[in-house]
């Protein structure tokens, strides 16, 4: 009725697979596997900075590297 033969269905399947694998390859520009990327993201951080709470505005700032928040009486 629509002219679907076995040859046309196989060609359609091959085209669909080529598009699928093409998008998978383009989605990984450096050739890394998604599991490898997730594994690298879980590596421990080299250093952790100590935070202090500002008595004036209540926000947390990095101890020793804080900048004034602009409010009157800011200790930093």
N, C-alpha and C positions, 0 to 999 in steps of 0.2 A: 504494500500500500504506500509506504513512504520511501521505498527504495533502500531500506537498510539491509545490507548484506553482511556477511561475516567479514569480508575484507574491509568494509567501511567501519565496522565496529572495532576491529583490531587497530586500524589506523587512528581512530578516535582515542582509543586507550593509549596508544604510543604517544600521541600528542599530549594527552593529559599527564602522562608520566614525565615527559620532557619538561613541561611547564612546572610541574610539582618540584622536580629536582633542580630546575633552574632557579626557582624562588628560594629553595633551601640553600643553594650555593650563594646566592646574592645576599641572603640574610646573614651570612657569616663572612664578612669581608676579609678576615685574616685567617680563615680556614679552621678556626677553633671550634671545638664541639661545645654545645651549650652547657654540658655538664662541667667541662673544664673552666668555663667562665664563672659558673656558680661556685666551683671549688676555690677559685682564686679570690672571689669576693668574701669567702669565709675565713681568710687568713687573718691571724691576730694583728692588731694595730701595734705599731712600734712604740708609740708613746701616748700617754693619756695625760691631759692637762687638768689640773685642779681648778675647780670652779668655786667662786665666792658669791654670795648673795649681796646685792647692793642694799644698804639700809634705807636709802631714800626711795628708789623706784621699784625695788623688789625683783629686778631681773638678775640673772646669773651672768657673771663675767669671768673671763679667764684670769686667774690670780697672777699678778705681776705684769700683765699685758693689757690691763683695762684702760679704756679711754673715758673721759667724762661724758655723762649722759645728757648734760645740758641743763639739768635741774639744779636749782639753788640748793647748796649744801651737799652736793654729790662728793663723796670721799675720793673719787678717782679723778 
